[in-house]
Amino acid sequence: MSHALFSSYDLAGLSLNNRVVMAPMTRCRAAEGDVPTPLMAEYYAQRAGAGLIVSEGVPVSPTGRGYLWTPGIYTAEQVAGWRTVADAVHAKGGRLFVQLWHVGRISHRSLQPGDQSPVGPSDAVAEGAVCFAIDDAGHPGNVATSPPKALDQAGIAAVREAFVAAARNALEAGIDGVEIHGANGYLFDQFLNSAVNDRGDAYGGSVENRCRLLLETVDAVSKAIGAARVGVRISPNGRFNAMPEDPEMEATFLHLAAELGRRGVAYLHINDQLTFGLPPIPEGLIAKLRAAFGGAVIVCGGYDGERARAAIDGGLADLVAFGVPFIANPDLPARLENGWPLNEANRDTFYGGGAAGYTDYPVYTE
C-alpha cells in the first residue's frame, strides 16, 4: 500500500499530487540579464512529479544578488522567462512556488549596482563567507564577501517593497505562490540573529524587534497576493554563511513560528543544515516549532525515503523536501515510492554551465 508521502495534499487550498517537495537549489543557469531560460523550463518540468517545486533562490532586486547567473524576478524580461517555466511545470501537472531572495551581506561589490557595498542589519563582516562573483583576475569564482553597510530606514522600506513587487511579478508569471527566504545566513536570517544584528532601533535588540523585518515583509506580501500563496523558509541553529551561534536562537524562532502561524501563511519550511556538515537543529526543536506554528510544515535536510516516511508518520511534518536527490533524479517521487535505485549527482556540474548535469539525468527504466 502506498504511503501518505505519496498521497495528495491540500496546501492552503492548492491541491498537491503528493507530499514530496523539490527543495530550492541554486544552479546558476540564468541568461544575460539574469533571465530564466528555456533550459530552466525543461529542468523544472522534468521534476514536475514533485507535489510542490520550490524554485532556486530568486533575487528580488539588483541589490539582493549574491551570485552570478541567478534568475531574478524584477524586470519584464525575467517575468516573461518565469512565465515560460511556470507554463512548462503546469503542463506536466506540477505546482511551483518561487523562492524570493535577498542575500544581504553575502555579496560582493562587483555584483551590486554601481559597485556599491552590500547591505545588512549592521556593518559586521561575514568573516570567512564567500559568494560567486568575478574575481580579481576577471574570472567567475568564489570570492570573499565585501564589507556591508547597515540598512537605514529607507533601505528597509525598499527591501519590503522589493519583495512585494517580486511576489506580484510571480503571480503575473502564472506561478502558484512564493517562498520568502528567511534561512541560511541571508538577509532576514541576519536580522534574526542576535549576534549579527546589533541595531539599536525598532529592528534590533529584542526578539520581537529582530523578527520585525521578516514579519513586516510577510504582512506586506500577504496583503498583495494572499497569505495562502506565501510560505517561509527558516534554518534554526544555522551556521551557513558565517552565521555565529545565537544564544537567543530558540526563543527567536519559537516567537517567529507563532507569529507566522497567526498570520495563516501556507507553510513553514524548516531547513536543517546537517547536510552542510554543520550542527543539526537541536533534538525536539522542530516539534516545538511545529506546535507553535500550527500549520503545514515542510522539513528538509538529509532526508531519504525512510526518514521522510517516519517524519510524516511521527507527526513531525506534513511534507518533506529533497535537494540533491532531485538534481540527479527527475523522477524522484516515483523512485522513492517504488524503491527504485537512485542516480548519483555530479557535484562538478551543480553551478553554472548548460545541459550537462542539469537536464541530462535519465528517468528510471527496467
C-alpha positions in Angstrom: 0.0 0.0 0.0 1.3 3.4 -0.9 2.4 5.6 2.0 0.9 9.0 2.9 4.1 10.6 1.5 2.8 9.8 -1.9 -0.8 10.8 -1.3 -2.4 14.1 -2.4 -2.3 17.1 0.0 -4.3 20.3 0.3 -1.8 23.1 0.9 -3.9 26.1 1.8 -6.4 25.4 -1.0 -3.7 24.3 -3.5 -4.0 20.6 -4.4 -0.7 18.8 -4.5 -0.3 15.4 -6.1 2.0 14.1 -3.2 3.9 15.4 -0.2 7.3 15.2 -1.8 8.8 18.7 -2.3 11.7 19.7 -4.5 13.8 21.9 -2.3 15.2 25.3 -3.6 18.7 24.8 -5.0 20.9 27.4 -6.7 22.1 26.2 -10.1 23.4 29.5 -11.8 22.0 28.8 -15.2 20.2 32.1 -16.0 21.0 34.1 -19.2 22.3 37.6 -19.6 20.2 40.0 -17.5 19.5 37.1 -15.1 16.7 35.9 -17.3 15.3 32.4 -16.9 15.9 30.3 -20.0 14.1 27.5 -21.9 16.6 25.1 -20.5 15.5 26.1 -17.0 11.9 25.5 -18.0 12.9 22.0 -19.2 14.8 21.3 -15.9 11.8 22.2 -13.7 9.2 20.5 -16.0 11.3 17.3 -15.8 10.8 17.4 -12.0 7.1 18.3 -12.0 6.3 14.9 -10.4 7.0 16.6 -7.1 3.9 17.6 -5.2 5.5 21.1 -5.0 8.6 22.6 -6.6 10.2 25.4 -4.7 12.5 27.2 -7.2 16.1 28.2 -6.7 16.6 31.5 -4.8 15.3 34.4 -7.0 16.8 37.8 -6.2 14.0 40.4 -5.7 16.2 43.3 -6.7 19.7 44.1 -8.1 20.9 44.8 -4.6 19.6 41.3 -3.5 22.1 39.5 -5.7 25.0 37.5 -4.3 25.8 35.0 -7.0 26.3 35.2 -10.8 23.6 33.9 -13.1 20.8 33.5 -10.6 17.5 34.3 -12.2 15.8 37.5 -11.0 12.1 38.5 -11.0 12.3 42.3 -11.1 12.4 43.0 -14.9 9.8 42.4 -17.6 12.3 40.0 -19.3 12.7 38.0 -16.2 9.0 37.8 -15.6 8.5 36.5 -19.1 11.1 33.9 -18.6 9.5 32.7 -15.4 6.1 32.5 -17.3 7.8 30.0 -19.6 9.0 28.0 -16.6 5.6 28.1 -14.9 3.8 27.0 -18.1 6.1 24.1 -18.6 5.6 22.9 -15.0 1.9 23.3 -15.1 1.7 21.4 -18.5 3.2 18.4 -16.6 0.7 18.7 -13.7 3.1 20.2 -11.3 2.9 23.1 -8.8 5.6 25.9 -8.5 6.5 28.4 -5.8 9.4 30.7 -6.4 11.8 31.4 -3.5 12.1 35.2 -3.1 15.7 36.0 -2.0 17.8 38.9 -0.7 21.3 37.8 0.2 22.1 40.8 2.5 25.7 40.9 3.4 26.6 37.7 1.4 27.6 39.6 -1.7 30.4 41.4 -3.4 30.6 44.9 -4.7 31.1 43.6 -8.3 27.5 42.2 -8.1 26.0 45.3 -6.7 24.6 48.3 -8.7 27.2 51.0 -9.1 29.8 48.8 -7.3 28.2 49.8 -4.0 28.6 47.9 -0.7 26.2 45.1 0.1 23.7 45.7 2.8 22.9 44.0 6.1 21.4 44.7 9.5 24.8 46.1 10.6 28.3 46.7 9.2 29.5 43.4 10.6 31.5 41.4 8.0 30.6 37.8 7.4 34.1 36.6 8.2 35.2 33.6 6.0 32.0 33.7 3.9 32.2 33.7 0.1 29.9 34.5 -2.8 30.0 33.6 -6.5 31.3 36.6 -8.4 34.1 37.9 -10.7 37.5 37.5 -9.0 40.4 39.9 -9.3 41.6 38.1 -12.4 38.3 38.7 -14.1 37.1 35.1 -13.8 33.9 33.8 -12.2 34.6 32.0 -8.9 34.2 32.1 -5.1 35.3 35.4 -3.7 35.3 36.8 -0.2 32.2 38.9 0.6 32.6 42.7 0.7 32.1 44.6 3.9 28.4 45.6 4.2 26.7 48.8 5.2 23.8 48.8 7.6 20.4 49.4 6.1 18.8 52.7 7.1 15.0 53.1 7.4 14.7 54.0 3.7 16.7 50.9 2.8 14.4 48.7 5.0 11.4 50.1 3.3 12.9 49.4 -0.1 13.5 45.7 0.9 9.9 45.3 1.8 8.7 47.0 -1.4 11.0 44.8 -3.5 9.5 41.6 -2.0 6.0 42.8 -2.7 6.8 43.7 -6.3 8.5 40.4 -6.8 5.5 38.5 -5.4 3.2 40.3 -7.7 5.5 39.6 -10.6 5.4 35.9 -9.7 1.7 35.8 -9.9 1.8 37.7 -13.1 4.0 35.0 -14.5 1.4 32.3 -13.5 3.4 31.0 -10.6 1.4 29.3 -7.8 3.0 31.2 -4.9 6.2 32.4 -3.3 8.5 31.3 -0.5 10.2 34.0 1.4 13.8 33.0 2.1 14.5 33.6 5.8 17.2 30.9 6.1 20.9 30.1 5.5 22.6 33.3 6.6 20.9 35.6 4.1 19.3 39.0 4.9 16.3 38.0 7.1 18.4 35.4 8.9 21.0 38.1 9.6 18.3 40.3 11.2 17.1 37.3 13.3 20.5 36.5 14.8 21.2 38.5 18.0 25.0 38.0 17.4 24.9 39.7 14.0 22.1 42.2 14.5 23.4 44.9 16.9 20.9 47.6 15.8 19.6 50.0 18.4 16.3 50.8 16.6 13.0 49.0 16.2 14.7 46.3 14.1 17.3 45.2 16.7 17.6 44.2 20.3 14.6 42.2 21.5 13.2 39.0 19.9 10.2 41.0 18.6 12.4 43.6 17.0 14.8 41.2 15.3 11.7 39.4 13.8 10.1 42.6 12.7 11.6 43.0 9.2 10.7 39.4 8.2 7.2 39.7 9.7 6.5 43.1 8.1 7.6 41.7 4.8 5.3 38.6 5.2 2.5 41.0 6.0 3.1 43.2 3.0 3.5 40.3 0.6 0.4 38.5 2.1 -1.6 41.7 1.6 -0.5 41.9 -2.0 -1.1 38.2 -3.0 -2.8 36.5 -0.1 -1.3 34.6 2.8 -2.3 31.3 1.2 0.2 32.0 -1.5 3.1 32.6 0.9 5.5 30.2 2.5 8.5 31.0 4.7 11.8 29.1 5.0 13.9 29.2 8.1 17.1 27.5 9.4 17.2 27.4 13.2 20.6 26.9 14.6 22.1 27.6 11.2 25.8 28.4 10.8 26.0 28.6 7.0 27.4 31.8 5.5 29.5 32.5 8.7 26.5 32.8 11.0 27.6 32.8 14.6 25.9 30.8 17.4 22.9 32.8 18.7 22.2 32.4 22.5 18.6 33.5 21.8 18.1 31.2 18.9 15.3 29.0 20.3 13.3 31.9 21.7 13.6 33.8 18.5 12.4 31.0 16.2 9.6 29.9 18.5 8.3 33.5 18.6 8.7 33.8 14.8 6.8 30.4 14.2 3.9 31.5 16.4 3.6 34.9 14.6 3.7 33.2 11.2 1.0 30.8 12.4 -1.1 33.7 13.5 -0.8 35.2 10.0 -2.0 32.0 8.3 0.8 31.6 5.8 0.7 28.5 3.6 3.6 26.7 5.2 6.7 26.9 7.4 9.7 25.3 5.7 12.4 24.2 8.2 15.8 23.6 6.8 18.4 21.5 8.8 22.0 22.3 7.8 23.4 18.9 8.9 24.0 18.0 5.2 26.3 21.0 5.0 28.4 19.4 7.7 27.1 21.9 10.3 25.4 21.4 13.6 21.9 19.9 13.3 18.8 21.5 14.7 18.6 20.6 18.4 16.5 17.5 19.1 12.9 18.4 19.8 13.1 21.9 18.4 11.3 21.0 15.2 8.4 19.6 17.1 8.2 22.7 19.2 8.3 24.9 16.1 5.5 22.8 14.6 3.4 23.2 17.7 4.0 26.9 17.8 3.2 27.4 14.1 0.1 25.2 13.9 0.0 25.0 10.1 1.6 22.9 7.4 5.3 22.2 8.0 7.9 21.1 5.4 11.1 19.6 6.7 14.3 19.5 4.7 17.9 18.3 5.3 19.3 14.9 4.6 16.0 13.0 4.2 15.8 9.8 2.3 12.6 7.8 1.7 12.7 6.0 5.0 13.3 9.2 7.1 10.6 11.0 5.1 8.0 8.4 5.8 9.0 8.4 9.5 8.7 12.2 9.7 5.1 12.1 8.4 4.1 9.0 10.4 5.5 10.6 13.5 3.7 13.9 13.0 6.9 15.9 12.6 5.9 17.3 9.2 3.2 17.3 6.6 5.6 17.4 3.6 9.3 16.6 3.1 11.7 18.4 0.8 14.6 16.8 -1.0 17.5 18.6 -2.5 20.4 16.9 -4.2 18.5 13.7 -4.9 16.2 15.8 -7.2 19.2 17.1 -9.1 20.1 13.6 -10.3 16.6 12.0 -10.3 14.0 14.0 -12.1 11.5 11.2 -11.4 12.4 11.1 -7.6 8.9 10.6 -6.2 8.4 7.5 -8.4 11.8 6.1 -7.5 11.0 6.6 -3.8 7.6 5.1 -4.0 8.7 2.1 -5.9 12.1 1.5 -4.2 14.0 2.0 -7.5 17.7 2.9 -7.3 18.8 6.5 -7.4 21.2 8.2 -9.8 24.3 9.8 -8.2 24.6 13.6 -8.7 27.7 15.1 -10.3 28.8 17.9 -8.0 31.1 19.4 -10.6 28.1 20.5 -12.6 26.0 21.9 -9.8 26.7 25.6 -10.6 26.8 27.2 -14.0 27.1 25.5 -17.4 24.5 24.1 -19.7 22.5 20.9 -20.0 25.3 18.6 -18.7 24.5 17.7 -15.1 21.2 19.7 -15.4 18.7 18.2 -17.8 20.5 15.1 -18.9 19.9 12.8 -15.9 17.8 9.8 -17.0 14.5 8.6 -15.6 14.3 5.1 -14.3 13.9 2.2 -16.7 14.0 -1.5 -16.1 
